[in-house]
Amino acid sequence: MTDAGIIIERMTKRSEFLACAKAPSCAKGAVVVQARPRGDAREAVRVGFTATKRIGGAVERNRAKRRMREAARLVLPGLARPGMDYVFIARGGVTTRAWPRLLDDVKSALIRLAAERTAPQI
């Protein structure tokens, strides 16, 4: 549980990541964030992280995921919606991007996804 009272859990199954891949996404700077409402009664927020081989070798991919995990840990309590799944995908430069800019990328992507979800459909 976090300071904001939101329970954050990790996504581990491939099927959960694939379900999120079909959901709306937002690419900002060094990250892509996918957000999907689960549609179940649970209020927990589930989060997953991924980095492809395009990012680099195993060391670079692990560093990218560590940086995204820490950014999500700091930003999600204030911006995550209960009952949602979020997948953070590393883009090129995530390991070298300045920390404040990476945090801004994550914040702006989450804000934009929330705005698109609440916007009226025409």
Jmol script that loads the backbone (N, CA, C; Angstrom):
load data "model"
ATOM      1  N   MET A   1       0.845  -1.178   0.000  1.00  0.00           N
ATOM      2  CA  MET A   1       0.000   0.000   0.000  1.00  0.00           C
ATOM      3  C   MET A   1       0.891   1.241   0.000  1.00  0.00           C
ATOM      4  N   THR A   2       0.452   2.282  -0.632  1.00  0.00           N
ATOM      5  CA  THR A   2       1.230   3.507  -0.730  1.00  0.00           C
ATOM      6  C   THR A   2       0.638   4.592   0.149  1.00  0.00           C
ATOM      7  N   ASP A   3       1.273   5.760   0.128  1.00  0.00           N
ATOM      8  CA  ASP A   3       0.819   6.884   0.934  1.00  0.00           C
ATOM      9  C   ASP A   3      -0.592   7.330   0.570  1.00  0.00           C
ATOM     10  N   ALA A   4      -0.956   7.244  -0.688  1.00  0.00           N
ATOM     11  CA  ALA A   4      -2.258   7.714  -1.136  1.00  0.00           C
ATOM     12  C   ALA A   4      -3.357   6.674  -0.902  1.00  0.00           C
ATOM     13  N   GLY A   5      -3.007   5.535  -0.308  1.00  0.00           N
ATOM     14  CA  GLY A   5      -4.001   4.512  -0.031  1.00  0.00           C
ATOM     15  C   GLY A   5      -4.280   3.592  -1.192  1.00  0.00           C
ATOM     16  N   ILE A   6      -3.510   3.681  -2.253  1.00  0.00           N
ATOM     17  CA  ILE A   6      -3.693   2.830  -3.427  1.00  0.00           C
ATOM     18  C   ILE A   6      -2.803   1.605  -3.279  1.00  0.00           C
ATOM     19  N   ILE A   7      -3.366   0.431  -3.511  1.00  0.00           N
ATOM     20  CA  ILE A   7      -2.585  -0.801  -3.491  1.00  0.00           C
ATOM     21  C   ILE A   7      -1.995  -1.000  -4.876  1.00  0.00           C
ATOM     22  N   ILE A   8      -0.674  -1.144  -4.943  1.00  0.00           N
ATOM     23  CA  ILE A   8       0.006  -1.345  -6.219  1.00  0.00           C
ATOM     24  C   ILE A   8       0.590  -2.749  -6.236  1.00  0.00           C
ATOM     25  N   GLU A   9       0.228  -3.505  -7.278  1.00  0.00           N
ATOM     26  CA  GLU A   9       0.704  -4.873  -7.439  1.00  0.00           C
ATOM     27  C   GLU A   9       1.473  -4.986  -8.752  1.00  0.00           C
ATOM     28  N   ARG A  10       2.328  -5.994  -8.857  1.00  0.00           N
ATOM     29  CA  ARG A  10       3.099  -6.220 -10.070  1.00  0.00           C
ATOM     30  C   ARG A  10       2.374  -7.192 -10.991  1.00  0.00           C
ATOM     31  N   MET A  11       2.435  -6.921 -12.270  1.00  0.00           N
ATOM     32  CA  MET A  11       1.922  -7.848 -13.279  1.00  0.00           C
ATOM     33  C   MET A  11       3.062  -8.806 -13.619  1.00  0.00           C
ATOM     34  N   THR A  12       2.755 -10.093 -13.722  1.00  0.00           N
ATOM     35  CA  THR A  12       3.808 -11.070 -13.991  1.00  0.00           C
ATOM     36  C   THR A  12       3.495 -11.975 -15.175  1.00  0.00           C
ATOM     37  N   LYS A  13       2.230 -12.127 -15.523  1.00  0.00           N
ATOM     38  CA  LYS A  13       1.854 -13.065 -16.578  1.00  0.00           C
ATOM     39  C   LYS A  13       1.852 -12.400 -17.942  1.00  0.00           C
ATOM     40  N   ARG A  14       2.311 -13.140 -18.939  1.00  0.00           N
ATOM     41  CA  ARG A  14       2.377 -12.625 -20.299  1.00  0.00           C
ATOM     42  C   ARG A  14       0.994 -12.215 -20.804  1.00  0.00           C
ATOM     43  N   SER A  15      -0.025 -12.968 -20.438  1.00  0.00           N
ATOM     44  CA  SER A  15      -1.382 -12.667 -20.898  1.00  0.00           C
ATOM     45  C   SER A  15      -1.840 -11.296 -20.396  1.00  0.00           C
ATOM     46  N   GLU A  16      -1.400 -10.896 -19.211  1.00  0.00           N
ATOM     47  CA  GLU A  16      -1.755  -9.577 -18.683  1.00  0.00           C
ATOM     48  C   GLU A  16      -1.100  -8.473 -19.507  1.00  0.00           C
ATOM     49  N   PHE A  17       0.165  -8.694 -19.904  1.00  0.00           N
ATOM     50  CA  PHE A  17       0.867  -7.720 -20.739  1.00  0.00           C
ATOM     51  C   PHE A  17       0.220  -7.631 -22.121  1.00  0.00           C
ATOM     52  N   LEU A  18      -0.169  -8.770 -22.683  1.00  0.00           N
ATOM     53  CA  LEU A  18      -0.801  -8.779 -24.002  1.00  0.00           C
ATOM     54  C   LEU A  18      -2.155  -8.084 -23.973  1.00  0.00           C
ATOM     55  N   ALA A  19      -2.899  -8.232 -22.886  1.00  0.00           N
ATOM     56  CA  ALA A  19      -4.182  -7.537 -22.762  1.00  0.00           C
ATOM     57  C   ALA A  19      -3.963  -6.034 -22.734  1.00  0.00           C
ATOM     58  N   CYS A  20      -2.911  -5.592 -22.061  1.00  0.00           N
ATOM     59  CA  CYS A  20      -2.610  -4.156 -22.004  1.00  0.00           C
ATOM     60  C   CYS A  20      -2.138  -3.621 -23.361  1.00  0.00           C
ATOM     61  N   ALA A  21      -1.543  -4.490 -24.163  1.00  0.00           N
ATOM     62  CA  ALA A  21      -1.043  -4.052 -25.468  1.00  0.00           C
ATOM     63  C   ALA A  21      -2.175  -3.595 -26.376  1.00  0.00           C
ATOM     64  N   LYS A  22      -3.394  -4.074 -26.131  1.00  0.00           N
ATOM     65  CA  LYS A  22      -4.544  -3.693 -26.947  1.00  0.00           C
ATOM     66  C   LYS A  22      -5.218  -2.424 -26.432  1.00  0.00           C
ATOM     67  N   ALA A  23      -4.750  -1.920 -25.302  1.00  0.00           N
ATOM     68  CA  ALA A  23      -5.359  -0.752 -24.665  1.00  0.00           C
ATOM     69  C   ALA A  23      -4.735   0.539 -25.193  1.00  0.00           C
ATOM     70  N   PRO A  24      -5.334   1.680 -24.881  1.00  0.00           N
ATOM     71  CA  PRO A  24      -4.741   2.959 -25.274  1.00  0.00           C
ATOM     72  C   PRO A  24      -3.357   3.137 -24.672  1.00  0.00           C
ATOM     73  N   SER A  25      -2.485   3.805 -25.426  1.00  0.00           N
ATOM     74  CA  SER A  25      -1.130   4.049 -24.945  1.00  0.00           C
ATOM     75  C   SER A  25      -0.735   5.485 -25.217  1.00  0.00           C
ATOM     76  N   CYS A  26       0.305   5.912 -24.542  1.00  0.00           N
ATOM     77  CA  CYS A  26       0.817   7.262 -24.727  1.00  0.00           C
ATOM     78  C   CYS A  26       2.336   7.208 -24.667  1.00  0.00           C
ATOM     79  N   ALA A  27       2.987   7.696 -25.708  1.00  0.00           N
ATOM     80  CA  ALA A  27       4.443   7.737 -25.758  1.00  0.00           C
ATOM     81  C   ALA A  27       4.909   9.157 -25.435  1.00  0.00           C
ATOM     82  N   LYS A  28       5.737   9.266 -24.424  1.00  0.00           N
ATOM     83  CA  LYS A  28       6.298  10.556 -24.031  1.00  0.00           C
ATOM     84  C   LYS A  28       7.782  10.376 -23.774  1.00  0.00           C
ATOM     85  N   GLY A  29       8.603  11.035 -24.552  1.00  0.00           N
ATOM     86  CA  GLY A  29      10.043  10.986 -24.328  1.00  0.00           C
ATOM     87  C   GLY A  29      10.604   9.581 -24.358  1.00  0.00           C
ATOM     88  N   ALA A  30      11.065   9.107 -23.208  1.00  0.00           N
ATOM     89  CA  ALA A  30      11.763   7.827 -23.123  1.00  0.00           C
ATOM     90  C   ALA A  30      10.885   6.666 -22.690  1.00  0.00           C
ATOM     91  N   VAL A  31       9.574   6.880 -22.524  1.00  0.00           N
ATOM     92  CA  VAL A  31       8.700   5.783 -22.093  1.00  0.00           C
ATOM     93  C   VAL A  31       7.393   5.771 -22.875  1.00  0.00           C
ATOM     94  N   VAL A  32       6.826   4.600 -22.967  1.00  0.00           N
ATOM     95  CA  VAL A  32       5.464   4.420 -23.472  1.00  0.00           C
ATOM     96  C   VAL A  32       4.679   3.833 -22.313  1.00  0.00           C
ATOM     97  N   VAL A  33       3.502   4.370 -22.053  1.00  0.00           N
ATOM     98  CA  VAL A  33       2.647   3.853 -20.982  1.00  0.00           C
ATOM     99  C   VAL A  33       1.344   3.379 -21.610  1.00  0.00           C
ATOM    100  N   GLN A  34       0.979   2.130 -21.311  1.00  0.00           N
ATOM    101  CA  GLN A  34      -0.291   1.565 -21.746  1.00  0.00           C
ATOM    102  C   GLN A  34      -1.178   1.460 -20.522  1.00  0.00           C
ATOM    103  N   ALA A  35      -2.454   1.808 -20.649  1.00  0.00           N
ATOM    104  CA  ALA A  35      -3.378   1.769 -19.515  1.00  0.00           C
ATOM    105  C   ALA A  35      -4.657   1.061 -19.932  1.00  0.00           C
ATOM    106  N   ARG A  36      -5.079   0.105 -19.095  1.00  0.00           N
ATOM    107  CA  ARG A  36      -6.266  -0.688 -19.405  1.00  0.00           C
ATOM    108  C   ARG A  36      -7.110  -0.862 -18.151  1.00  0.00           C
ATOM    109  N   PRO A  37      -8.406  -0.533 -18.231  1.00  0.00           N
ATOM    110  CA  PRO A  37      -9.276  -0.847 -17.092  1.00  0.00           C
ATOM    111  C   PRO A  37      -9.518  -2.358 -17.058  1.00  0.00           C
ATOM    112  N   ARG A  38      -9.353  -2.947 -15.886  1.00  0.00           N
ATOM    113  CA  ARG A  38      -9.508  -4.394 -15.759  1.00  0.00           C
ATOM    114  C   ARG A  38     -10.961  -4.827 -15.811  1.00  0.00           C
ATOM    115  N   GLY A  39     -11.858  -4.043 -15.260  1.00  0.00           N
ATOM    116  CA  GLY A  39     -13.262  -4.400 -15.265  1.00  0.00           C
ATOM    117  C   GLY A  39     -13.654  -5.373 -14.175  1.00  0.00           C
ATOM    118  N   ASP A  40     -12.782  -5.564 -13.191  1.00  0.00           N
ATOM    119  CA  ASP A  40     -13.155  -6.406 -12.057  1.00  0.00           C
ATOM    120  C   ASP A  40     -13.435  -5.524 -10.842  1.00  0.00           C
ATOM    121  N   ALA A  41     -13.814  -6.126  -9.762  1.00  0.00           N
ATOM    122  CA  ALA A  41     -14.207  -5.371  -8.571  1.00  0.00           C
ATOM    123  C   ALA A  41     -13.016  -4.928  -7.727  1.00  0.00           C
ATOM    124  N   ARG A  42     -11.823  -5.407  -8.038  1.00  0.00           N
ATOM    125  CA  ARG A  42     -10.649  -5.075  -7.235  1.00  0.00           C
ATOM    126  C   ARG A  42     -10.202  -3.641  -7.497  1.00  0.00           C
ATOM    127  N   GLU A  43      -9.831  -2.955  -6.448  1.00  0.00           N
ATOM    128  CA  GLU A  43      -9.407  -1.561  -6.548  1.00  0.00           C
ATOM    129  C   GLU A  43      -7.900  -1.414  -6.742  1.00  0.00           C
ATOM    130  N   ALA A  44      -7.167  -2.507  -6.676  1.00  0.00           N
ATOM    131  CA  ALA A  44      -5.705  -2.451  -6.786  1.00  0.00           C
ATOM    132  C   ALA A  44      -5.280  -1.970  -8.174  1.00  0.00           C
ATOM    133  N   VAL A  45      -4.124  -1.348  -8.229  1.00  0.00           N
ATOM    134  CA  VAL A  45      -3.496  -0.930  -9.481  1.00  0.00           C
ATOM    135  C   VAL A  45      -2.390  -1.939  -9.767  1.00  0.00           C
ATOM    136  N   ARG A  46      -2.408  -2.509 -10.975  1.00  0.00           N
ATOM    137  CA  ARG A  46      -1.340  -3.443 -11.346  1.00  0.00           C
ATOM    138  C   ARG A  46      -0.409  -2.765 -12.338  1.00  0.00           C
ATOM    139  N   VAL A  47       0.880  -3.047 -12.178  1.00  0.00           N
ATOM    140  CA  VAL A  47       1.905  -2.386 -12.983  1.00  0.00           C
ATOM    141  C   VAL A  47       2.881  -3.419 -13.522  1.00  0.00           C
ATOM    142  N   GLY A  48       3.272  -3.249 -14.793  1.00  0.00           N
ATOM    143  CA  GLY A  48       4.280  -4.103 -15.412  1.00  0.00           C
ATOM    144  C   GLY A  48       5.302  -3.254 -16.139  1.00  0.00           C
ATOM    145  N   PHE A  49       6.500  -3.796 -16.312  1.00  0.00           N
ATOM    146  CA  PHE A  49       7.598  -3.067 -16.954  1.00  0.00           C
ATOM    147  C   PHE A  49       8.252  -3.978 -17.974  1.00  0.00           C
ATOM    148  N   THR A  50       8.606  -3.403 -19.125  1.00  0.00           N
ATOM    149  CA  THR A  50       9.256  -4.191 -20.158  1.00  0.00           C
ATOM    150  C   THR A  50      10.234  -3.325 -20.948  1.00  0.00           C
ATOM    151  N   ALA A  51      11.261  -3.998 -21.436  1.00  0.00           N
ATOM    152  CA  ALA A  51      12.262  -3.348 -22.283  1.00  0.00           C
ATOM    153  C   ALA A  51      12.694  -4.366 -23.331  1.00  0.00           C
ATOM    154  N   THR A  52      12.643  -3.985 -24.595  1.00  0.00           N
ATOM    155  CA  THR A  52      12.993  -4.903 -25.671  1.00  0.00           C
ATOM    156  C   THR A  52      14.498  -4.919 -25.896  1.00  0.00           C
ATOM    157  N   LYS A  53      14.934  -5.845 -26.729  1.00  0.00           N
ATOM    158  CA  LYS A  53      16.367  -5.948 -27.020  1.00  0.00           C
ATOM    159  C   LYS A  53      16.886  -4.737 -27.787  1.00  0.00           C
ATOM    160  N   ARG A  54      15.975  -3.957 -28.335  1.00  0.00           N
ATOM    161  CA  ARG A  54      16.373  -2.745 -29.034  1.00  0.00           C
ATOM    162  C   ARG A  54      17.035  -1.747 -28.070  1.00  0.00           C
ATOM    163  N   ILE A  55      16.716  -1.847 -26.784  1.00  0.00           N
ATOM    164  CA  ILE A  55      17.300  -0.971 -25.774  1.00  0.00           C
ATOM    165  C   ILE A  55      18.773  -1.291 -25.580  1.00  0.00           C
ATOM    166  N   GLY A  56      19.133  -2.565 -25.688  1.00  0.00           N
ATOM    167  CA  GLY A  56      20.524  -2.984 -25.510  1.00  0.00           C
ATOM    168  C   GLY A  56      20.585  -4.373 -24.914  1.00  0.00           C
ATOM    169  N   GLY A  57      21.740  -4.691 -24.350  1.00  0.00           N
ATOM    170  CA  GLY A  57      21.929  -5.997 -23.722  1.00  0.00           C
ATOM    171  C   GLY A  57      21.159  -6.092 -22.415  1.00  0.00           C
ATOM    172  N   ALA A  58      21.345  -7.205 -21.738  1.00  0.00           N
ATOM    173  CA  ALA A  58      20.606  -7.465 -20.503  1.00  0.00           C
ATOM    174  C   ALA A  58      20.875  -6.410 -19.444  1.00  0.00           C
ATOM    175  N   VAL A  59      22.108  -5.946 -19.354  1.00  0.00           N
ATOM    176  CA  VAL A  59      22.445  -4.940 -18.344  1.00  0.00           C
ATOM    177  C   VAL A  59      21.686  -3.643 -18.599  1.00  0.00           C
ATOM    178  N   GLU A  60      21.644  -3.211 -19.850  1.00  0.00           N
ATOM    179  CA  GLU A  60      20.928  -1.979 -20.200  1.00  0.00           C
ATOM    180  C   GLU A  60      19.425  -2.130 -20.001  1.00  0.00           C
ATOM    181  N   ARG A  61      18.883  -3.286 -20.378  1.00  0.00           N
ATOM    182  CA  ARG A  61      17.445  -3.511 -20.197  1.00  0.00           C
ATOM    183  C   ARG A  61      17.075  -3.525 -18.719  1.00  0.00           C
ATOM    184  N   ASN A  62      17.889  -4.159 -17.903  1.00  0.00           N
ATOM    185  CA  ASN A  62      17.617  -4.175 -16.468  1.00  0.00           C
ATOM    186  C   ASN A  62      17.721  -2.787 -15.860  1.00  0.00           C
ATOM    187  N   ARG A  63      18.692  -2.008 -16.297  1.00  0.00           N
ATOM    188  CA  ARG A  63      18.833  -0.630 -15.813  1.00  0.00           C
ATOM    189  C   ARG A  63      17.617   0.201 -16.215  1.00  0.00           C
ATOM    190  N   ALA A  64      17.144   0.010 -17.444  1.00  0.00           N
ATOM    191  CA  ALA A  64      15.960   0.737 -17.914  1.00  0.00           C
ATOM    192  C   ALA A  64      14.748   0.388 -17.063  1.00  0.00           C
ATOM    193  N   LYS A  65      14.561  -0.898 -16.777  1.00  0.00           N
ATOM    194  CA  LYS A  65      13.410  -1.307 -15.973  1.00  0.00           C
ATOM    195  C   LYS A  65      13.523  -0.809 -14.531  1.00  0.00           C
ATOM    196  N   ARG A  66      14.718  -0.807 -13.974  1.00  0.00           N
ATOM    197  CA  ARG A  66      14.892  -0.269 -12.613  1.00  0.00           C
ATOM    198  C   ARG A  66      14.522   1.203 -12.554  1.00  0.00           C
ATOM    199  N   ARG A  67      14.951   1.966 -13.551  1.00  0.00           N
ATOM    200  CA  ARG A  67      14.636   3.400 -13.577  1.00  0.00           C
ATOM    201  C   ARG A  67      13.133   3.620 -13.737  1.00  0.00           C
ATOM    202  N   MET A  68      12.484   2.841 -14.594  1.00  0.00           N
ATOM    203  CA  MET A  68      11.040   2.981 -14.771  1.00  0.00           C
ATOM    204  C   MET A  68      10.288   2.569 -13.509  1.00  0.00           C
ATOM    205  N   ARG A  69      10.754   1.513 -12.830  1.00  0.00           N
ATOM    206  CA  ARG A  69      10.107   1.082 -11.583  1.00  0.00           C
ATOM    207  C   ARG A  69      10.160   2.180 -10.530  1.00  0.00           C
ATOM    208  N   GLU A  70      11.311   2.829 -10.401  1.00  0.00           N
ATOM    209  CA  GLU A  70      11.439   3.889  -9.406  1.00  0.00           C
ATOM    210  C   GLU A  70      10.584   5.092  -9.782  1.00  0.00           C
ATOM    211  N   ALA A  71      10.556   5.443 -11.063  1.00  0.00           N
ATOM    212  CA  ALA A  71       9.712   6.557 -11.508  1.00  0.00           C
ATOM    213  C   ALA A  71       8.235   6.239 -11.242  1.00  0.00           C
ATOM    214  N   ALA A  72       7.828   5.021 -11.527  1.00  0.00           N
ATOM    215  CA  ALA A  72       6.438   4.626 -11.279  1.00  0.00           C
ATOM    216  C   ALA A  72       6.134   4.640  -9.787  1.00  0.00           C
ATOM    217  N   ARG A  73       7.061   4.196  -8.973  1.00  0.00           N
ATOM    218  CA  ARG A  73       6.854   4.191  -7.523  1.00  0.00           C
ATOM    219  C   ARG A  73       6.610   5.595  -6.985  1.00  0.00           C
ATOM    220  N   LEU A  74       7.287   6.576  -7.573  1.00  0.00           N
ATOM    221  CA  LEU A  74       7.137   7.957  -7.125  1.00  0.00           C
ATOM    222  C   LEU A  74       5.888   8.629  -7.681  1.00  0.00           C
ATOM    223  N   VAL A  75       5.512   8.312  -8.905  1.00  0.00           N
ATOM    224  CA  VAL A  75       4.448   9.038  -9.600  1.00  0.00           C
ATOM    225  C   VAL A  75       3.073   8.382  -9.477  1.00  0.00           C
ATOM    226  N   LEU A  76       3.015   7.056  -9.498  1.00  0.00           N
ATOM    227  CA  LEU A  76       1.726   6.367  -9.522  1.00  0.00           C
ATOM    228  C   LEU A  76       0.792   6.682  -8.354  1.00  0.00           C
ATOM    229  N   PRO A  77       1.269   6.807  -7.119  1.00  0.00           N
ATOM    230  CA  PRO A  77       0.313   7.051  -6.027  1.00  0.00           C
ATOM    231  C   PRO A  77      -0.575   8.276  -6.244  1.00  0.00           C
ATOM    232  N   GLY A  78      -0.081   9.290  -6.905  1.00  0.00           N
ATOM    233  CA  GLY A  78      -0.880  10.485  -7.128  1.00  0.00           C
ATOM    234  C   GLY A  78      -1.694  10.473  -8.403  1.00  0.00           C
ATOM    235  N   LEU A  79      -1.302   9.648  -9.379  1.00  0.00           N
ATOM    236  CA  LEU A  79      -1.941   9.725 -10.696  1.00  0.00           C
ATOM    237  C   LEU A  79      -2.641   8.442 -11.153  1.00  0.00           C
ATOM    238  N   ALA A  80      -2.389   7.336 -10.492  1.00  0.00           N
ATOM    239  CA  ALA A  80      -2.987   6.066 -10.918  1.00  0.00           C
ATOM    240  C   ALA A  80      -4.462   6.013 -10.554  1.00  0.00           C
ATOM    241  N   ARG A  81      -5.241   5.356 -11.390  1.00  0.00           N
ATOM    242  CA  ARG A  81      -6.665   5.163 -11.155  1.00  0.00           C
ATOM    243  C   ARG A  81      -6.881   3.749 -10.627  1.00  0.00           C
ATOM    244  N   PRO A  82      -7.655   3.581  -9.574  1.00  0.00           N
ATOM    245  CA  PRO A  82      -7.934   2.237  -9.056  1.00  0.00           C
ATOM    246  C   PRO A  82      -8.605   1.361 -10.115  1.00  0.00           C
ATOM    247  N   GLY A  83      -8.252   0.075 -10.123  1.00  0.00           N
ATOM    248  CA  GLY A  83      -8.842  -0.863 -11.066  1.00  0.00           C
ATOM    249  C   GLY A  83      -8.201  -0.843 -12.441  1.00  0.00           C
ATOM    250  N   MET A  84      -7.035  -0.229 -12.561  1.00  0.00           N
ATOM    251  CA  MET A  84      -6.357  -0.122 -13.861  1.00  0.00           C
ATOM    252  C   MET A  84      -5.093  -0.973 -13.875  1.00  0.00           C
ATOM    253  N   ASP A  85      -4.703  -1.401 -15.075  1.00  0.00           N
ATOM    254  CA  ASP A  85      -3.410  -2.032 -15.322  1.00  0.00           C
ATOM    255  C   ASP A  85      -2.572  -1.058 -16.125  1.00  0.00           C
ATOM    256  N   TYR A  86      -1.324  -0.891 -15.745  1.00  0.00           N
ATOM    257  CA  TYR A  86      -0.396  -0.012 -16.458  1.00  0.00           C
ATOM    258  C   TYR A  86       0.828  -0.816 -16.863  1.00  0.00           C
ATOM    259  N   VAL A  87       1.270  -0.641 -18.115  1.00  0.00           N
ATOM    260  CA  VAL A  87       2.512  -1.242 -18.581  1.00  0.00           C
ATOM    261  C   VAL A  87       3.418  -0.110 -19.047  1.00  0.00           C
ATOM    262  N   PHE A  88       4.641  -0.103 -18.518  1.00  0.00           N
ATOM    263  CA  PHE A  88       5.649   0.882 -18.890  1.00  0.00           C
ATOM    264  C   PHE A  88       6.645   0.200 -19.817  1.00  0.00           C
ATOM    265  N   ILE A  89       6.827   0.771 -21.007  1.00  0.00           N
ATOM    266  CA  ILE A  89       7.726   0.213 -22.006  1.00  0.00           C
ATOM    267  C   ILE A  89       8.878   1.196 -22.215  1.00  0.00           C
ATOM    268  N   ALA A  90      10.100   0.691 -22.103  1.00  0.00           N
ATOM    269  CA  ALA A  90      11.282   1.535 -22.271  1.00  0.00           C
ATOM    270  C   ALA A  90      11.489   1.860 -23.742  1.00  0.00           C
ATOM    271  N   ARG A  91      11.857   3.099 -24.004  1.00  0.00           N
ATOM    272  CA  ARG A  91      12.244   3.530 -25.351  1.00  0.00           C
ATOM    273  C   ARG A  91      13.720   3.894 -25.316  1.00  0.00           C
ATOM    274  N   GLY A  92      14.282   4.116 -26.499  1.00  0.00           N
ATOM    275  CA  GLY A  92      15.694   4.473 -26.575  1.00  0.00           C
ATOM    276  C   GLY A  92      16.010   5.709 -25.741  1.00  0.00           C
ATOM    277  N   GLY A  93      17.098   5.653 -25.012  1.00  0.00           N
ATOM    278  CA  GLY A  93      17.524   6.791 -24.209  1.00  0.00           C
ATOM    279  C   GLY A  93      17.002   6.788 -22.792  1.00  0.00           C
ATOM    280  N   VAL A  94      16.227   5.784 -22.402  1.00  0.00           N
ATOM    281  CA  VAL A  94      15.673   5.765 -21.056  1.00  0.00           C
ATOM    282  C   VAL A  94      16.781   5.651 -20.002  1.00  0.00           C
ATOM    283  N   THR A  95      17.871   4.998 -20.339  1.00  0.00           N
ATOM    284  CA  THR A  95      18.942   4.824 -19.356  1.00  0.00           C
ATOM    285  C   THR A  95      19.826   6.059 -19.229  1.00  0.00           C
ATOM    286  N   THR A  96      19.820   6.910 -20.238  1.00  0.00           N
ATOM    287  CA  THR A  96      20.677   8.095 -20.194  1.00  0.00           C
ATOM    288  C   THR A  96      19.895   9.388 -19.968  1.00  0.00           C
ATOM    289  N   ARG A  97      18.597   9.310 -19.986  1.00  0.00           N
ATOM    290  CA  ARG A  97      17.766  10.507 -19.810  1.00  0.00           C
ATOM    291  C   ARG A  97      17.917  11.061 -18.404  1.00  0.00           C
ATOM    292  N   ALA A  98      17.965  12.363 -18.283  1.00  0.00           N
ATOM    293  CA  ALA A  98      18.067  13.000 -16.969  1.00  0.00           C
ATOM    294  C   ALA A  98      16.869  12.589 -16.115  1.00  0.00           C
ATOM    295  N   TRP A  99      17.110  12.342 -14.831  1.00  0.00           N
ATOM    296  CA  TRP A  99      16.060  11.848 -13.944  1.00  0.00           C
ATOM    297  C   TRP A  99      14.826  12.748 -13.902  1.00  0.00           C
ATOM    298  N   PRO A 100      14.976  14.070 -13.757  1.00  0.00           N
ATOM    299  CA  PRO A 100      13.766  14.915 -13.749  1.00  0.00           C
ATOM    300  C   PRO A 100      12.966  14.823 -15.052  1.00  0.00           C
ATOM    301  N   ARG A 101      13.653  14.683 -16.170  1.00  0.00           N
ATOM    302  CA  ARG A 101      12.945  14.565 -17.454  1.00  0.00           C
ATOM    303  C   ARG A 101      12.220  13.230 -17.558  1.00  0.00           C
ATOM    304  N   LEU A 102      12.824  12.159 -17.026  1.00  0.00           N
ATOM    305  CA  LEU A 102      12.165  10.857 -17.041  1.00  0.00           C
ATOM    306  C   LEU A 102      10.906  10.892 -16.176  1.00  0.00           C
ATOM    307  N   LEU A 103      10.991  11.520 -15.023  1.00  0.00           N
ATOM    308  CA  LEU A 103       9.805  11.668 -14.176  1.00  0.00           C
ATOM    309  C   LEU A 103       8.718  12.461 -14.887  1.00  0.00           C
ATOM    310  N   ASP A 104       9.108  13.529 -15.584  1.00  0.00           N
ATOM    311  CA  ASP A 104       8.141  14.333 -16.345  1.00  0.00           C
ATOM    312  C   ASP A 104       7.491  13.504 -17.456  1.00  0.00           C
ATOM    313  N   ASP A 105       8.282  12.656 -18.114  1.00  0.00           N
ATOM    314  CA  ASP A 105       7.737  11.792 -19.169  1.00  0.00           C
ATOM    315  C   ASP A 105       6.648  10.887 -18.602  1.00  0.00           C
ATOM    316  N   VAL A 106       6.934  10.262 -17.465  1.00  0.00           N
ATOM    317  CA  VAL A 106       5.972   9.343 -16.855  1.00  0.00           C
ATOM    318  C   VAL A 106       4.733  10.105 -16.403  1.00  0.00           C
ATOM    319  N   LYS A 107       4.922  11.248 -15.757  1.00  0.00           N
ATOM    320  CA  LYS A 107       3.784  12.047 -15.281  1.00  0.00           C
ATOM    321  C   LYS A 107       2.898  12.483 -16.435  1.00  0.00           C
ATOM    322  N   SER A 108       3.498  13.025 -17.465  1.00  0.00           N
ATOM    323  CA  SER A 108       2.694  13.551 -18.572  1.00  0.00           C
ATOM    324  C   SER A 108       1.969  12.431 -19.315  1.00  0.00           C
ATOM    325  N   ALA A 109       2.587  11.259 -19.431  1.00  0.00           N
ATOM    326  CA  ALA A 109       1.915  10.136 -20.090  1.00  0.00           C
ATOM    327  C   ALA A 109       0.710   9.678 -19.268  1.00  0.00           C
ATOM    328  N   LEU A 110       0.872   9.580 -17.951  1.00  0.00           N
ATOM    329  CA  LEU A 110      -0.245   9.159 -17.094  1.00  0.00           C
ATOM    330  C   LEU A 110      -1.374  10.184 -17.106  1.00  0.00           C
ATOM    331  N   ILE A 111      -1.027  11.459 -17.082  1.00  0.00           N
ATOM    332  CA  ILE A 111      -2.043  12.513 -17.116  1.00  0.00           C
ATOM    333  C   ILE A 111      -2.806  12.472 -18.437  1.00  0.00           C
ATOM    334  N   ARG A 112      -2.092  12.283 -19.524  1.00  0.00           N
ATOM    335  CA  ARG A 112      -2.750  12.252 -20.836  1.00  0.00           C
ATOM    336  C   ARG A 112      -3.672  11.043 -20.967  1.00  0.00           C
ATOM    337  N   LEU A 113      -3.231   9.886 -20.480  1.00  0.00           N
ATOM    338  CA  LEU A 113      -4.081   8.695 -20.530  1.00  0.00           C
ATOM    339  C   LEU A 113      -5.332   8.881 -19.682  1.00  0.00           C
ATOM    340  N   ALA A 114      -5.196   9.517 -18.532  1.00  0.00           N
ATOM    341  CA  ALA A 114      -6.353   9.766 -17.667  1.00  0.00           C
ATOM    342  C   ALA A 114      -7.312  10.737 -18.346  1.00  0.00           C
ATOM    343  N   ALA A 115      -6.774  11.748 -19.023  1.00  0.00           N
ATOM    344  CA  ALA A 115      -7.613  12.732 -19.703  1.00  0.00           C
ATOM    345  C   ALA A 115      -8.366  12.092 -20.867  1.00  0.00           C
ATOM    346  N   GLU A 116      -7.695  11.219 -21.625  1.00  0.00           N
ATOM    347  CA  GLU A 116      -8.358  10.548 -22.741  1.00  0.00           C
ATOM    348  C   GLU A 116      -9.457   9.624 -22.245  1.00  0.00           C
ATOM    349  N   ARG A 117      -9.251   9.023 -21.100  1.00  0.00           N
ATOM    350  CA  ARG A 117     -10.241   8.084 -20.546  1.00  0.00           C
ATOM    351  C   ARG A 117     -11.488   8.818 -20.073  1.00  0.00           C
ATOM    352  N   THR A 118     -11.331  10.038 -19.551  1.00  0.00           N
ATOM    353  CA  THR A 118     -12.475  10.780 -19.021  1.00  0.00           C
ATOM    354  C   THR A 118     -13.106  11.714 -20.052  1.00  0.00           C
ATOM    355  N   ALA A 119     -12.460  11.887 -21.193  1.00  0.00           N
ATOM    356  CA  ALA A 119     -13.012  12.782 -22.215  1.00  0.00           C
ATOM    357  C   ALA A 119     -14.274  12.177 -22.820  1.00  0.00           C
ATOM    358  N   PRO A 120     -15.275  12.984 -23.109  1.00  0.00           N
ATOM    359  CA  PRO A 120     -16.500  12.457 -23.724  1.00  0.00           C
ATOM    360  C   PRO A 120     -16.236  11.995 -25.155  1.00  0.00           C
ATOM    361  N   GLN A 121     -16.840  10.876 -25.522  1.00  0.00           N
ATOM    362  CA  GLN A 121     -16.696  10.329 -26.870  1.00  0.00           C
ATOM    363  C   GLN A 121     -17.664  11.016 -27.816  1.00  0.00           C
ATOM    364  N   ILE A 122     -17.189  11.370 -28.990  1.00  0.00           N
ATOM    365  CA  ILE A 122     -18.027  12.073 -29.971  1.00  0.00           C
ATOM    366  C   ILE A 122     -18.519  11.098 -31.011  1.00  0.00           C
TER     367      ILE A 122
END
end "model"
wireframe off; spacefill off
backbone 0.3
color backbone group
